[in-house]
Amino acid sequence: QVQLVESGGGLVQTGGSVRLSCAASGRTFSSYAMGWFRQAPRKEREFVAAIHWSAGSTRYADSVKGRFTISRDNAKNTVYLQMNSLKPEDTAVYYCAAGPYLVTASSGYGSWGQGTQVTVSS
């Protein structure tokens, strides 16, 4: 298991940008696929983006493709989510997660952070 702590959330206007960070503890970070998920009020948690342990492969939800970019720095044990052209519907608590494979299902990730709130004002 790896411990994860997200940061970087906050209030941003429509069309703005935010970069989320997720710092991981543990020396095995580089062996994990990392994912970002989000949960809006009264909605199910949904997949946002994921990145292979080698950073050689990524996947995105259709709703964020072209606007969000996931990246990782294994030397810093950190994964990032750069969010551009934000919309009010992007408002949610964003969670990072670690798992053995690059998948879009939340059940594929065994370690989760506590989440960070992103609010996009219209």
Secondary structure as GFF3:
##gff-version 3
##sequence-region A 1 122
A	DSSP	beta_strand	3	7	.	.	.	ID=ss1
A	DSSP	beta_strand	10	13	.	.	.	ID=ss2
A	DSSP	beta_strand	18	25	.	.	.	ID=ss3
A	DSSP	three_ten_helix	29	31	.	.	.	ID=ss4
A	DSSP	beta_strand	33	39	.	.	.	ID=ss5
A	DSSP	beta_strand	46	51	.	.	.	ID=ss6
A	DSSP	beta_strand	58	60	.	.	.	ID=ss7
A	DSSP	beta_strand	68	73	.	.	.	ID=ss8
A	DSSP	beta_strand	78	83	.	.	.	ID=ss9
A	DSSP	three_ten_helix	88	90	.	.	.	ID=ss10
A	DSSP	beta_strand	92	99	.	.	.	ID=ss11
A	DSSP	three_ten_helix	106	108	.	.	.	ID=ss12
A	DSSP	beta_strand	111	112	.	.	.	ID=ss13
A	DSSP	beta_strand	116	121	.	.	.	ID=ss14
###
